[in-house]
Every structure is written in C-alpha cells, then in structure tokens.
Amino acid sequence: MPRSAPPRKPASPGRPKDPAKRAAILDAAKLLFVQQGFDRVSMDQVAAAAGVSKLTVYSHFGDKDGLFAEAVRAHCEQGMPTRLFEPAPGVPLRERLLAIGNAFHAMVMAPESIAGHRILCSPQMAGSGLLQMVWEAGPKRVQAAFVALLEKRIAAGELDIPDPARAAGHFFTLLKGEPHAQAVFGIGCCPCDDSPQAHVASVVDLFLRAYAPRGGRTD
C-alpha cells in the first residue's frame, strides 16, 4: 500500500539555530538512513546519535521527511558545490564539463548515494510526497545550475543547444549510464570496463559533438 504523505511540519522559528548542531544532526541522519533505511530510523535515534534533544531535531528540520530531504540537499551541495557552475568564461568548455561530470559521477556512485537511491525506489516510498521534496532538494538544483551554465556558453557561441533543459537531462543520464545501474543492482563492474574518468570523458566528448556550433568546433 502506498506510503501516505502526512502534512509536513514546518521547522520551528524559535531561537537562532546552532549551525554546529544542524551539521551534527545531518551527519547522524545520513549515516542512519544509509544503514537502516528510511522507515526504520526514528527521530529519537537521530537525536541520540547527534548528541542533541529530539526537540532540537524537530526545530531544525520540521519532521523526518524534511530531515531526509535536507540530508539529500547537503550531500548534493557537498558533491556538486556551487563553484562548479560559476561562468568562468576563461575556463575551456571541455575542462569545465569534465569537472562537472567527474564530480557528478563520483557523487552518484558513492555508497551513500546508492543506498539512498534504493530507499527512494522502495515500495514504501510509492506515492510519497517525500519524493518530490528530494527531487527539488537534489537533482532539480543540480540540473538548474547546469542549465544556467549551458545558457551562458550558448550565448558565448560555444554551444548550439535548442533545448538546454533537455540537453542537461541527457548529460546527467549518460553520466550515470550502465555503471550506476550495476551499482544499484549490486553487480560488480567488469574488470575490463573503462575507468570512471574515461567514462566521463566519453560522455563529455559525445555531448560536445552533439551540440557543437554549426560550422565550428568546441575544444
């Protein structure tokens, strides 16, 4: 039976939040969610692991759905920091795409990411409002930042992309590729497979060939 989505409790305004406590709660939550799954983790467990009161956890994150979504956001912001998407017109396009591609691939292939992906694809999550929260906290943020970067490079004449949002989706889907599916299924990669760097480079080169300016070439 689909997991219903209870109304989300907003975080309490109260006193100014302590950043150190917030970080400790997020670290504890990420570890517990990976080890035990979403449904088996309680806010009491998170509070105990973080060394804070349960009231403090609720005051920072509102409820467990909000905590999980923020854990995803923190993981994405750590793996894909804002600086990766800065315009930096002096940086060659291929170099910038390789940096983004390698960071994204490392992030989604991390054990905690694979565990989180399995949690989100579990039957218990079907129909849950948490899925939309996680999408907006993680993948949507990354894709929006990448689209903004593509639009700047298009304006500079380095790319010819009619639909940047669609192209961004293609880019990140290709970066996941077969290695990510194998990791989710728990299947080891063949020893003869390319290294992660070679896989990312092949995706970047394919992307650049597909969207090179007409009559020109993107280095």
C-alpha positions as CSV (number, residue, x, y, z in Angstrom):
1,M,0.0,0.0,0.0
2,P,1.5,3.4,-1.0
3,R,3.0,5.4,1.9
4,S,0.8,8.3,2.6
5,A,2.4,11.8,2.8
6,P,1.4,13.4,6.1
7,P,1.3,17.2,6.1
8,R,4.9,18.5,6.6
9,K,5.5,20.3,9.9
10,P,7.4,23.5,9.3
11,A,10.6,23.9,11.3
12,S,10.0,26.0,14.4
13,P,11.3,29.6,14.1
14,G,12.2,29.8,17.9
15,R,15.7,30.8,18.8
16,P,18.5,31.2,16.2
17,K,19.6,27.8,15.1
18,D,23.0,26.5,16.0
19,P,24.9,25.6,12.8
20,A,27.1,23.0,14.6
21,K,24.1,21.2,15.9
22,R,22.4,21.3,12.5
23,A,25.6,19.7,10.9
24,A,25.7,17.1,13.6
25,I,22.1,16.2,13.0
26,L,22.6,15.9,9.3
27,D,25.7,13.7,9.7
28,A,23.9,11.4,12.0
29,A,20.8,11.3,9.8
30,K,22.8,10.5,6.7
31,L,24.6,7.6,8.4
32,L,21.4,6.1,10.0
33,F,19.4,6.4,6.8
34,V,22.1,4.6,4.8
35,Q,22.5,1.9,7.5
36,Q,18.8,1.2,8.3
37,G,16.6,2.7,5.6
38,F,14.1,5.5,5.9
39,D,11.2,3.8,7.8
40,R,13.4,2.1,10.4
41,V,15.1,5.3,11.5
42,S,13.4,7.4,14.3
43,M,13.9,11.0,15.2
44,D,14.9,9.7,18.7
45,Q,17.7,7.7,17.1
46,V,18.9,10.7,15.1
47,A,18.8,12.9,18.2
48,A,20.8,10.4,20.3
49,A,23.4,9.9,17.5
50,A,23.8,13.7,17.1
51,G,24.0,14.3,20.8
52,V,21.0,16.7,20.8
53,S,17.4,16.6,22.0
54,K,14.6,15.4,19.8
55,L,13.1,18.8,20.1
56,T,16.2,20.3,18.6
57,V,16.0,17.9,15.6
58,Y,12.3,18.9,15.0
59,S,13.1,22.6,15.4
60,H,15.8,22.4,12.7
61,F,14.0,20.2,10.2
62,G,10.3,20.0,11.0
63,D,9.8,16.3,10.5
64,K,11.6,13.2,9.2
65,D,10.7,13.9,5.6
66,G,12.2,17.3,5.9
67,L,15.3,15.9,7.5
68,F,15.7,13.3,4.8
69,A,15.3,15.9,2.0
70,E,17.9,18.2,3.7
71,A,20.3,15.3,4.0
72,V,20.0,14.8,0.3
73,R,20.5,18.5,-0.3
74,A,23.6,18.6,1.9
75,H,25.0,15.5,0.1
76,C,24.4,17.2,-3.3
77,E,25.9,20.5,-2.2
78,Q,29.0,18.8,-0.9
79,G,29.5,16.7,-4.1
80,M,28.4,19.4,-6.5
81,P,29.3,22.7,-4.9
82,T,28.1,26.0,-6.5
83,R,31.7,26.9,-7.7
84,L,31.4,24.1,-10.3
85,F,28.7,26.0,-12.1
86,E,30.3,29.5,-12.0
87,P,30.5,31.0,-15.5
88,A,34.4,31.3,-15.6
89,P,34.5,32.1,-19.3
90,G,38.3,31.8,-19.2
91,V,38.0,28.0,-18.4
92,P,37.8,25.9,-21.6
93,L,34.4,24.4,-22.1
94,R,35.6,20.8,-22.2
95,E,37.6,21.3,-19.0
96,R,34.5,22.7,-17.2
97,L,32.3,19.9,-18.4
98,L,34.8,17.3,-17.3
99,A,35.0,18.8,-13.8
100,I,31.2,18.8,-13.5
101,G,31.0,15.3,-15.0
102,N,33.6,13.8,-12.7
103,A,32.0,15.4,-9.6
104,F,28.6,14.2,-10.5
105,H,29.7,10.6,-11.3
106,A,31.6,10.4,-8.0
107,M,28.6,11.7,-6.1
108,V,26.0,9.4,-7.5
109,M,28.3,6.3,-7.3
110,A,29.1,6.9,-3.6
111,P,27.8,4.1,-1.4
112,E,25.5,6.5,0.5
113,S,24.0,7.7,-2.8
114,I,23.4,4.2,-4.0
115,A,21.7,3.4,-0.6
116,G,19.6,6.5,-0.9
117,H,18.6,5.6,-4.4
118,R,17.4,2.2,-3.3
119,I,15.4,3.8,-0.4
120,L,13.6,6.1,-2.8
121,C,12.8,3.3,-5.2
122,S,11.4,1.1,-2.5
123,P,7.6,0.2,-2.5
124,Q,7.2,2.1,0.8
125,M,8.0,5.4,-1.0
126,A,5.4,4.9,-3.7
127,G,3.0,7.9,-3.7
128,S,5.0,9.7,-1.0
129,G,5.3,13.5,-1.1
130,L,8.9,13.0,0.0
131,L,9.9,12.0,-3.5
132,Q,9.1,15.5,-4.8
133,M,10.9,17.1,-1.9
134,V,14.0,15.0,-2.6
135,W,13.9,15.8,-6.3
136,E,13.7,19.5,-5.6
137,A,16.5,19.4,-3.0
138,G,18.9,17.4,-5.1
139,P,18.6,16.6,-8.8
140,K,16.5,19.7,-9.7
141,R,19.0,22.0,-8.1
142,V,21.9,20.4,-9.9
143,Q,20.2,20.4,-13.3
144,A,19.0,24.1,-12.9
145,A,22.6,25.2,-12.2
146,F,23.9,23.3,-15.2
147,V,21.2,24.7,-17.5
148,A,22.3,28.2,-16.4
149,L,25.9,27.4,-17.2
150,L,24.9,26.0,-20.6
151,E,22.9,29.1,-21.4
152,K,25.9,31.3,-20.8
153,R,28.1,29.1,-23.0
154,I,25.4,29.2,-25.7
155,A,25.3,32.9,-25.6
156,A,29.1,33.0,-26.0
157,G,28.7,30.9,-29.2
158,E,30.4,27.8,-27.7
159,L,27.4,25.6,-28.0
160,D,24.3,25.2,-30.2
161,I,21.5,23.8,-28.0
162,P,17.9,24.4,-28.9
163,D,16.6,23.0,-25.5
164,P,19.2,23.4,-22.7
165,A,17.0,21.7,-20.1
166,R,16.6,18.6,-22.2
167,A,20.3,18.6,-23.0
168,A,21.1,18.8,-19.3
169,G,18.9,15.8,-18.6
170,H,20.7,13.8,-21.4
171,F,24.1,14.8,-19.9
172,F,23.4,13.6,-16.4
173,T,21.6,10.4,-17.5
174,L,24.5,9.5,-19.7
175,L,26.9,10.1,-16.9
176,K,25.1,7.6,-14.7
177,G,25.0,5.1,-17.5
178,E,25.4,1.4,-17.0
179,P,27.9,1.7,-14.1
180,H,25.2,3.3,-11.9
181,A,22.6,0.7,-12.8
182,Q,25.1,-2.1,-11.9
183,A,25.8,-0.4,-8.6
184,V,22.1,-0.1,-7.7
185,F,21.6,-3.8,-8.6
186,G,24.7,-4.8,-6.6
187,I,26.5,-6.1,-9.7
188,G,30.3,-5.6,-9.8
189,C,31.6,-3.9,-12.9
190,C,33.7,-6.0,-15.4
191,P,37.4,-5.5,-14.7
192,C,37.9,-4.6,-18.4
193,D,35.5,-1.7,-18.1
194,D,36.7,1.9,-18.5
195,S,37.8,3.9,-15.5
196,P,35.3,6.4,-14.2
197,Q,37.4,9.2,-15.7
198,A,37.3,7.5,-19.1
199,H,33.6,7.0,-18.9
200,V,33.0,10.7,-18.0
201,A,35.4,11.9,-20.8
202,S,33.5,9.8,-23.4
203,V,30.2,11.4,-22.3
204,V,31.6,14.9,-22.4
205,D,33.0,14.3,-25.9
206,L,29.7,12.9,-27.1
207,F,27.9,15.9,-25.6
208,L,30.2,18.3,-27.3
209,R,29.9,16.6,-30.7
210,A,26.1,16.7,-30.4
211,Y,26.0,20.4,-29.6
212,A,29.0,21.9,-31.3
213,P,28.2,25.2,-33.1
214,R,27.3,24.6,-36.7
215,G,30.4,25.0,-38.9
216,G,32.6,25.2,-35.8
217,R,34.3,23.0,-33.3
218,T,34.3,23.1,-29.5
219,D,37.7,22.3,-27.8
